[in-house]
Amino acid sequence: MAASLSEELVWELAHRLVAPPGELARRGVLVGPGDDCAILALPAGEAVALTTDCMVEGVHFKLSSGTTTLADVGYKIAARSLSDLAACGALPHSILVTLGLPAGASPHEVEEFMAGLSEALREGECLLVGGDVHRAPHWTTCSTALGTLPAKPWLRSALTPGMVLYISGPLGLAEVGIALLTGKLSPGDLPGKLAGLALSRINRPRPRLDLVKALGGQATPAAIDLSDSLSRCLIQLAEASGVEVEVYAERIPAHPDALPVLAELAGMGEGELSPQERAALLLASSEDYELLLGLTEEDAKKVAPEALGLIPIGRVRTKSASAPPKVVLVSEQGEEELAPTGYQHF
């Protein structure tokens, strides 16, 4: 007979994800899961980064669609927080995860969630040190992650005139995934393996922790992760730094297979896109979880950004002290001030 779900069984499943005592001790975890709090002993003077995220069924994911599994949800709740750490130049240390279970949830479903969570934590070299479980109207999960800073933090407010803006990879594939999740597309509408790639991109984003390791304290960029649309992230960076940014329409990198699909969804027809149309699609694309970075000329010489796969898309202009911060899209048609497009939380 299948086991029924209980609080004790959920904790038993969660404890399977906890690292061995020796590994916890090696990384400064004095008290791990099982007490009222986790207790950490980090090296004196070491700065830490903290971030939190939450996902709610019916808002951030739909299990009924058949395109997202509970393993995907477990993976993504950790990946979202680890991506925030990457955007600040931090490396993951530990995480707390809360899980809200609806009536009728089964041990198998909880085990599936834990399997996805375990995969993300293993890839991110992040320790599970505690959390909470409770009854909820729908599946809900929250995470609070802690990271250590090997060098100065990367901040949204650090853009300065003369910096070049880079993106860490092509955009648009996750937006195709969103169309699949919301029923605007079905897998059969897409050629080859595109549906699988798009669903993987949206359900299991890969935090760009590799760039934190590659830069290795050689550079201190301004940074933000592209969980929201590119247009919104550009504006957030400019406003946080109080600067004016110019972005070159033709340089924004696109996933080549995703772009025609997005154009068709937007009703742009089958002909060749103009630079403005192409840019509009990419500026509205969300949840790619690439990094948007600003590097000084001096830092760029140290790290060779193109060798790291970083793609230059714009630069920070000099502006008068009284002028408001803004982002300008530059194309063959001239310049226009950028407005926020893409997903809105409220």
C-alpha positions as CSV (number, residue, x, y, z in Angstrom):
1,M,0.0,0.0,0.0
2,A,1.3,3.5,-0.9
3,A,2.5,5.6,2.0
4,S,0.2,8.5,2.9
5,L,1.7,12.0,3.1
6,S,2.7,13.3,6.6
7,E,4.9,16.1,7.8
8,E,7.4,13.5,9.0
9,L,7.6,11.9,5.6
10,V,8.1,15.3,3.9
11,W,11.1,16.0,6.2
12,E,12.4,12.5,5.6
13,L,12.4,13.2,1.9
14,A,14.0,16.6,2.3
15,H,16.8,15.2,4.5
16,R,17.9,13.0,1.6
17,L,19.1,16.3,0.0
18,V,21.3,17.3,2.9
19,A,25.0,17.0,2.4
20,P,27.0,14.7,4.7
21,P,28.1,16.1,8.1
22,G,31.7,16.4,7.0
23,E,30.8,18.5,3.9
24,L,28.5,20.8,6.0
25,A,31.3,21.3,8.6
26,R,33.9,22.0,5.8
27,R,31.7,24.8,4.5
28,G,30.9,26.4,7.9
29,V,27.5,24.9,8.7
30,L,27.5,24.4,12.4
31,V,23.8,23.4,12.6
32,G,21.9,22.2,9.6
33,P,18.3,21.0,9.1
34,G,16.5,19.8,12.1
35,D,16.8,22.7,14.5
36,D,14.8,25.9,14.7
37,C,17.5,27.7,12.7
38,A,20.5,26.9,10.6
39,I,23.7,28.3,12.1
40,L,26.7,29.2,9.9
41,A,30.2,30.2,10.7
42,L,31.6,32.1,7.7
43,P,35.1,33.5,7.6
44,A,35.5,36.8,9.5
45,G,35.0,39.8,7.2
46,E,33.5,37.8,4.4
47,A,30.6,39.6,2.7
48,V,27.5,37.6,2.0
49,A,24.6,38.1,-0.5
50,L,21.0,37.2,0.4
51,T,18.1,36.8,-2.0
52,T,14.6,35.3,-1.9
53,D,12.1,34.1,-4.4
54,C,8.6,32.6,-4.5
55,M,6.5,30.5,-7.0
56,V,2.8,29.9,-6.8
57,E,0.8,27.5,-8.9
58,G,-1.5,29.3,-11.2
59,V,0.7,32.3,-11.3
60,H,4.2,31.1,-12.0
61,F,3.5,27.6,-13.3
62,K,0.6,25.3,-14.2
63,L,0.9,21.6,-13.5
64,S,-2.3,20.9,-15.3
65,S,-0.9,21.9,-18.7
66,G,1.4,18.9,-18.8
67,T,4.3,21.0,-19.9
68,T,5.7,21.6,-16.4
69,T,6.5,18.9,-13.8
70,L,7.0,19.2,-10.1
71,A,10.6,18.3,-10.7
72,D,10.8,21.4,-12.9
73,V,9.3,23.5,-10.1
74,G,11.8,22.2,-7.6
75,Y,14.6,23.0,-10.0
76,K,13.4,26.4,-10.9
77,I,12.8,27.7,-7.4
78,A,16.5,27.2,-6.6
79,A,17.7,28.3,-10.0
80,R,15.9,31.7,-9.7
81,S,17.7,32.5,-6.5
82,L,21.0,31.2,-7.7
83,S,20.6,33.5,-10.8
84,D,20.1,36.5,-8.4
85,L,23.4,35.5,-6.7
86,A,25.2,35.3,-10.0
87,A,23.9,38.8,-10.9
88,C,25.6,40.2,-7.8
89,G,28.8,38.4,-8.4
90,A,28.2,35.9,-5.6
91,L,28.8,32.1,-5.5
92,P,26.1,30.0,-3.8
93,H,26.7,28.7,-0.3
94,S,23.4,27.6,1.2
95,I,19.6,27.8,0.8
96,L,16.4,27.5,2.7
97,V,13.3,26.1,0.9
98,T,9.7,26.3,1.9
99,L,7.1,24.1,0.4
100,G,3.3,24.5,0.5
101,L,1.3,21.4,-0.2
102,P,-2.3,21.3,-1.4
103,A,-4.8,18.8,-0.1
104,G,-4.3,15.5,-1.9
105,A,-0.6,15.9,-2.5
106,S,1.2,12.5,-2.6
107,P,4.6,11.3,-1.4
108,H,5.5,10.6,-5.0
109,E,4.8,14.3,-5.9
110,V,6.9,15.6,-3.1
111,E,9.7,13.2,-4.1
112,E,9.5,14.5,-7.6
113,F,9.8,18.1,-6.4
114,M,12.8,17.2,-4.2
115,A,14.5,15.5,-7.2
116,G,14.4,18.7,-9.2
117,L,15.5,20.8,-6.3
118,S,18.4,18.4,-5.6
119,E,19.6,18.6,-9.3
120,A,19.7,22.4,-9.2
121,L,21.5,22.5,-5.8
122,R,24.1,19.9,-7.0
123,E,24.8,21.9,-10.2
124,G,25.1,25.2,-8.2
125,E,27.2,23.6,-5.4
126,C,24.7,24.9,-2.9
127,L,23.8,23.3,0.5
128,L,20.3,22.8,1.7
129,V,20.4,24.0,5.4
130,G,16.7,24.2,6.3
131,G,13.2,25.3,5.3
132,D,9.5,24.8,6.1
133,V,6.5,22.7,5.0
134,H,2.9,23.6,5.4
135,R,-0.6,23.1,3.9
136,A,-1.6,25.5,1.2
137,P,-4.5,26.1,-1.2
138,H,-2.1,25.4,-4.2
139,W,1.4,24.2,-4.7
140,T,3.7,27.0,-3.5
141,T,7.4,27.2,-2.9
142,C,9.8,29.9,-1.7
143,S,13.6,30.0,-1.4
144,T,16.1,32.1,0.4
145,A,19.7,31.7,-0.8
146,L,22.9,32.9,0.7
147,G,26.0,33.4,-1.4
148,T,29.6,34.5,-0.7
149,L,31.3,37.3,-2.5
150,P,34.8,36.5,-3.8
151,A,35.3,40.2,-4.7
152,K,33.3,43.4,-4.7
153,P,29.6,43.0,-5.4
154,W,28.2,43.5,-8.9
155,L,25.4,46.1,-8.5
156,R,22.6,47.6,-10.7
157,S,23.7,51.0,-9.6
158,A,27.3,50.7,-10.8
159,L,26.9,51.9,-14.5
160,T,29.2,54.8,-15.3
161,P,29.7,56.8,-18.6
162,G,31.9,55.0,-21.1
163,M,30.9,51.5,-19.9
164,V,30.0,49.0,-22.6
165,L,26.9,46.8,-22.1
166,Y,27.1,43.1,-22.8
167,I,24.6,40.2,-22.8
168,S,25.8,36.7,-21.9
169,G,23.8,34.9,-24.5
170,P,21.0,34.9,-27.1
171,L,17.4,35.8,-26.2
172,G,14.0,34.6,-27.2
173,L,14.0,30.9,-26.5
174,A,12.3,31.2,-23.1
175,E,9.6,33.4,-24.6
176,V,8.8,30.5,-27.0
177,G,8.6,28.4,-23.9
178,I,6.2,30.8,-22.3
179,A,3.9,30.5,-25.4
180,L,3.9,26.7,-25.0
181,L,3.1,27.0,-21.2
182,T,0.2,29.4,-21.8
183,G,-1.3,27.5,-24.7
184,K,-0.5,30.0,-27.4
185,L,1.6,27.3,-29.1
186,S,1.5,23.5,-29.0
187,P,4.7,21.4,-29.4
188,G,3.4,20.2,-32.8
189,D,3.5,23.8,-34.1
190,L,7.3,23.9,-33.8
191,P,10.0,22.3,-36.0
192,G,12.4,19.6,-34.8
193,K,13.5,19.8,-31.2
194,L,12.6,23.4,-30.7
195,A,9.7,22.7,-28.3
196,G,11.8,20.6,-26.0
197,L,14.6,23.3,-26.0
198,A,12.1,26.1,-25.3
199,L,10.4,24.2,-22.4
200,S,13.8,23.3,-20.9
201,R,14.8,27.0,-21.1
202,I,11.7,28.2,-19.3
203,N,11.3,25.4,-16.8
204,R,15.0,24.9,-16.0
205,P,17.0,28.1,-16.4
206,R,20.7,27.8,-15.9
207,P,22.1,30.5,-13.6
208,R,25.3,32.1,-15.1
209,L,27.5,31.2,-12.2
210,D,30.1,30.2,-14.7
211,L,30.7,33.9,-15.4
212,V,31.2,34.7,-11.8
213,K,33.9,32.0,-11.7
214,A,35.4,33.1,-15.0
215,L,35.7,36.8,-14.0
216,G,37.2,35.7,-10.8
217,G,37.4,39.1,-9.2
218,Q,39.3,40.6,-12.2
219,A,36.3,42.8,-13.0
220,T,33.5,44.5,-11.1
221,P,30.7,45.0,-13.6
222,A,27.3,46.6,-13.1
223,A,24.9,43.7,-13.5
224,I,21.3,42.4,-13.6
225,D,19.9,39.0,-14.5
226,L,17.4,38.9,-17.3
227,S,14.4,37.3,-15.5
228,D,12.2,40.2,-16.6
229,S,12.3,41.5,-20.2
230,L,15.4,43.0,-21.6
231,S,13.7,46.4,-21.9
232,R,12.7,46.5,-18.3
233,C,16.1,45.3,-17.1
234,L,17.8,48.0,-19.2
235,I,15.6,50.7,-17.7
236,Q,16.1,49.3,-14.2
237,L,19.9,49.5,-14.7
238,A,19.8,53.1,-16.1
239,E,17.5,54.3,-13.3
240,A,19.5,52.7,-10.5
241,S,22.7,54.2,-11.9
242,G,21.2,57.6,-12.9
243,V,22.6,57.3,-16.4
244,E,21.6,57.4,-20.1
245,V,22.2,54.2,-22.0
246,E,22.2,53.6,-25.8
247,V,21.4,50.2,-27.2
248,Y,22.0,49.2,-30.8
249,A,19.0,47.4,-32.3
250,E,20.9,45.2,-34.6
251,R,23.3,43.9,-32.0
252,I,20.8,42.3,-29.6
253,P,21.5,38.6,-29.9
254,A,18.6,36.3,-30.8
255,H,18.2,32.5,-30.7
256,P,17.9,31.9,-34.5
257,D,15.1,29.3,-34.3
258,A,13.1,31.3,-31.7
259,L,12.9,34.6,-33.7
260,P,10.7,33.4,-36.6
261,V,8.3,31.9,-34.0
262,L,8.1,35.1,-32.0
263,A,7.5,37.1,-35.2
264,E,4.6,34.9,-36.2
265,L,3.1,35.1,-32.7
266,A,3.3,38.9,-33.0
267,G,1.6,38.9,-36.4
268,M,4.7,40.3,-38.1
269,G,4.3,38.0,-41.1
270,E,6.9,35.7,-42.8
271,G,9.1,38.3,-44.5
272,E,12.4,39.5,-43.2
273,L,12.1,41.5,-40.1
274,S,13.2,45.1,-39.9
275,P,15.9,46.0,-37.3
276,Q,13.1,47.7,-35.3
277,E,10.8,44.7,-35.4
278,R,13.5,42.3,-34.5
279,A,14.6,44.5,-31.6
280,A,11.0,44.9,-30.4
281,L,10.6,41.1,-30.1
282,L,13.9,40.7,-28.2
283,L,13.3,43.7,-25.9
284,A,10.0,42.1,-24.8
285,S,11.4,38.6,-24.2
286,S,11.5,37.5,-20.6
287,E,13.0,34.7,-18.4
288,D,16.1,34.0,-20.4
289,Y,18.2,34.3,-17.2
290,E,21.2,35.6,-19.0
291,L,23.3,38.4,-17.4
292,L,23.3,42.0,-18.6
293,L,26.7,43.4,-17.7
294,G,28.3,46.8,-17.9
295,L,32.1,46.8,-18.1
296,T,34.6,49.6,-18.0
297,E,37.2,49.7,-20.8
298,E,39.9,48.8,-18.2
299,D,38.0,45.8,-17.0
300,A,37.2,44.7,-20.5
301,K,40.9,44.6,-21.3
302,K,41.5,42.3,-18.3
303,V,38.8,39.8,-19.0
304,A,38.4,39.7,-22.9
305,P,34.6,39.6,-22.7
306,E,34.1,38.3,-26.3
307,A,36.2,35.2,-25.3
308,L,33.7,34.6,-22.5
309,G,30.8,34.7,-25.0
310,L,29.7,38.1,-24.0
311,I,28.0,40.1,-26.8
312,P,28.3,44.0,-26.8
313,I,24.9,45.7,-27.3
314,G,25.4,49.3,-26.2
315,R,27.2,51.8,-24.0
316,V,26.6,54.3,-21.3
317,R,26.5,57.9,-22.4
318,T,27.5,61.1,-20.6
319,K,24.5,63.2,-19.7
320,S,23.9,66.5,-17.9
321,A,23.3,66.3,-14.2
322,S,19.7,67.6,-14.6
323,A,18.7,65.1,-17.4
324,P,16.7,62.1,-16.2
325,P,18.0,58.6,-16.7
326,K,16.8,56.8,-19.8
327,V,17.5,54.1,-22.4
328,V,17.7,55.0,-26.1
329,L,17.3,52.5,-28.9
330,V,19.6,53.3,-31.8
331,S,18.8,51.9,-35.3
332,E,19.2,53.0,-38.9
333,Q,16.0,55.0,-38.5
334,G,17.6,57.1,-35.7
335,E,17.0,57.1,-32.0
336,E,13.9,56.5,-29.8
337,E,13.5,56.4,-26.0
338,L,12.8,52.9,-24.8
339,A,9.6,52.1,-23.0
340,P,9.2,49.0,-20.9
341,T,7.6,46.0,-22.7
342,G,7.1,42.3,-21.9
343,Y,5.8,40.6,-18.8
344,Q,4.4,42.7,-15.9
345,H,4.2,41.3,-12.4
346,F,1.0,43.3,-11.5
